[in-house]
Amino acid sequence: MTSSPTPQIPEELALEIRRLAHELSNALEIIVQTGYLLGMAELKPPADEWLRMLESGTNKALDTNLQLREYIKRNTPH
């Protein structure tokens, strides 16, 4: 079974998606740094568990953003 090639993203659209992914990266960096600073505090339950939940969600968002950037790169004409 062969799969059909993924259509290329038009350059104008790819530029806007890249811009949005960059803005998302900036926002995620703030969350990452805030999580790091919270991790330096001696949090008591249940706040320590909330921090772990925040870190888990942040890592998923970072991974998704990376996948988005890689998808755009692979599917944009060079």
Buried (B, 14 or more C-beta within 10 A) or exposed (E): EEEEEEEEBEEEEBEEBBEEBEEBBEEBEEBBEEBEEBEEEEBEEEEEEEBEEBBEEBEEBBEEBEEBBEBBEEEBEE
